[in-house]
Amino acid sequence: MILAVTGLQRERRILASAEVEVVLGGDDIDRHAAGKRGVISIGIAGALAPDLKPGDWVVADAVRDRDELLPTDRDWTARLASRLPTAQRGLFVGGDTIAATAAGKAALHRATGAIAVDMESHRAARAAQRRGLPFAAARVISDAADRTLPPAARVGMKSDGNVDLPAVLRSLLMSPWQLPALIRTGLEAETAFRALLRGHRGLGPGLGSPNLGKLPPDVV
């Protein structure tokens, strides 16, 4: 069985299967990784590379956690790239807070050279490293590098991966000017979730792991 690490309950519902156990980034990833055949970070992410747009897949060759580069498994990464033929490969960077502003994302891109940022890949990579397991990471872009997330979107995610609707509504009441940006953010997130669903189907059993099952024909 493969362990998939993601950030939202909606991602979990898309990814879970008989071959894949899905945990959230705030869970005890190390404990769940025990006895698994590999760990993959998968879900949505923010773009750092300026040419990426919502719905684009990205596959990591390594994940930066502060000053350390954590490599991905070569065979698994190659398999992901072959099953997601339009995906851009490169470096991911892990963060413990949301990269919410266009200026912040641009600075992070300049400082690290990373193409995407998320809040789970570095944690998943560390857990795989401690357990001596293969690790891979593949993500779908939800917000482009030049997008600044409105305040309501930043407060909208709870630690259990659900949407904090009361917090979103309170933020809108305090700052109604952000409604158009929030609608745009939601539409772009929908694009990402649809791409995640299509890519999940194309990756097949074990999410592209060379150790599990025969993969179906390309559908991505």
C-alpha positions, 0 to 999 in steps of 0.5 A, a space after each residue: 500500500 502507498 501512503 499519499 500525503 495531501 492537505 484537503 479533505 476534498 483531495 483525500 476523497 479524490 485520491 483514496 483507494 484500496 491501494 492508497 491510504 491518504 493522510 493530511 499534512 497535519 497528521 502523524 505522517 511518520 506513523 502512517 508511513 510504517 509498513 507502506 511501500 512508498 510515500 507520495 505528496 500529491 494534491 494542489 500547489 501554488 505556482 512559483 514559476 511564472 509560466 505555470 497556470 491553474 490545472 497544470 501538473 508539476 512533478 518534483 525532482 527534489 523538495 527543498 526543506 529550508 536549506 536541504 534538498 530532499 531527492 525524489 525516487 528516480 524511477 517513481 518520478 520518471 513514471 509520474 512524468 511519463 503518465 503526466 506527459 504535459 507536467 513540468 519537472 523541477 524543484 518543489 519547496 515546502 512551507 509551513 505557511 501559505 505562500 499567499 502573495 505574488 511578491 512573496 512567491 516571486 521572492 521565493 522563486 528567485 531565492 530557491 529556483 523552485 517551480 511550486 510550493 505547498 505545505 505537505 511535500 517537505 513533511 512527506 519527504 522527511 517521513 519517507 527518509 526516516 522510514 527508508 521508503 521511496 518518495 515522490 511528489 506530483 501536484 496540480 497548480 491552483 494559483 498562478 505565481 502572479 496571483 495574490 490570494 484574498 484574505 478570505 481564502 487564506 483563513 478558509 482552510 482548517 487544520 483538519 482539511 475542511 473549509 472554514 466557511 464561517 471564517 470565510 464569511 466573516 472575512 467577506 463581511 469585514 472586507 467585501 471588496 475581496 469578493 471578485 478575487 475570492 470568486 476567481 480563486 474558487 474557479 481556479 481551484 475548481 480547474 485544479 481539482 478537475 485536473 487532479 481527478 483526471 490525473 489520478 485516473 491516469 496514474 492508476 494503481 499505486 499512483 504511478 509507483 513502479 512497485 504496484 500494478 499495471 497502469 492503464 493507457 494514457 488518459 491525461 
